[in-house]
Amino acid sequence: MANVKQAKRPLSPHLQIYRPQLTSITSILTRITGNALIVGTMLAVWWLLAAATSPAYFATANAVATSWFGDLVFTGSLWAIWYHYLAGLRHLYFDAGKGLDIPTAEKLGWGIIGGSVVLTVITILLVQ
């Protein structure tokens, strides 16, 4: 028993064993969008604080917020808000014990991806 040879394998199945599925990708993306919203929030708070501080400081913050970088951050944040909202609704649906079969879960996954893009475009068109 002292010379038992252990097989070289992972202790538990991990990313190199499982292939990514839509449901796992949407779950991970929900966590990423939740954390990424912090960037947009920080830019908006900086802009508001700069407005309350001085005209010169506001001019700098406004230049960043209205630049291509600010547009990218705020557009990405808008998409992240819609995605995170729809994923939260899907999570509530799952909590009710519905939609847990694989075909329905995948349809809901595609629904939140497509729905978030469509709602982002609609919001941008309405705001401009």
N, C-alpha and C positions, 0 to 999 in steps of 0.2 A: 504494500500500500504506500510505502514511502516514495516510490519512484513513479507515481501516477503522472502521466503526461497530459497537461492541459492543452486543449485546442485554443489556437489564437483566433479569437472572435470577439466582437463587441459584447460588453456586458448586457446590453439591452438593445433592441432594434433602434436605429437612429436614422439620421438623414441619408446616410449612405446605403441604407437598406430599403427604406420606403421611397416610392416616387411621390412627388407632390400631387395632391388632389385639389380640385377647385375649392372644396370646403375648408381644407387646411390653409390654403393660400388666402382665402377671404378672411379667415379668422386671424391670421397673422397680420394681414393688411389692416384689419380693424384696430389692432393694437398699435401698429405703426402710425396710422392716421391720428389716433388719439394723442400720441406723443408729439407728432409733427405739428399739430395745431398750436403747440406752445410757441413755435417760431413766429407764426402769424400774429399770435397774441402779443408777443414781446415787441414786434415791430409796431403794432397798433398802439400799445401802451407807451412806447418811446415817442411816437408821433404826438400823442395826447400830452405827455409830460413836457415835450419840447414846446408845444403850443402854449402851455401854462408858464413856461420859463422865460423865454425872451424871443423877440422877432428873429434875431440872427440864428439862434439855436433851432427855431422852428423852420427856418429856411433850409437848414442842413437836413433836418429830419424829413421835411416835405420833399426835398430833392431825392432822397433815398426812397421814400415811400411811393413816389410817383415815377420812379425810374423803371427800367425794364426788370430790374431785380425785385422791386416792390410789387410790380404787376404780377410777376411770376409767383412770389410768395403769397400774395392775396388771392390769386386765382387758384393756386394749389390748396390754400386754406379753405376756400369756398368749396372746392371739390371734396376735400377731406371732411368738411362739416356734413355735406350731403351724404357721403359714403358712410360716415360714422353713424349718422341718424338712421339711415336705412338698415345698416347692419344691426343697430340696436333694436329696431322693429322686428327684424328677423329673429334676433335672440329672444325677444318676448314671445314670438310665435313658437319657437322651439321650447321655451319654458312651459308653454301651455300643453306640450306633448304632441304638437302637430308638426307636420312637415319633416319628420325625422328620417323618413325613408330616403335612400340615396338619390333617386331621380328628382324628388321634390326639393331636396336640399341643394342639388346642383342647379336646378331652375331658379331657386331663390338666390343662389350665389351669382348667377349671371344677371338676375334681375337687379341686385344691388349694384353691380358694376355698371350695367347699362343705365339704370335709373339715376345713379349719381352723376354720370356724364351728361345725360339729358337735362336733369335738373340744374346742373351747373351752367350749361349753355343757356337755358331759359332764364336763369337768374341774371346772367351777364347781359343778355339782350334786354331784360326789363330794367336793369339798373342804368344802362348807358343811355 
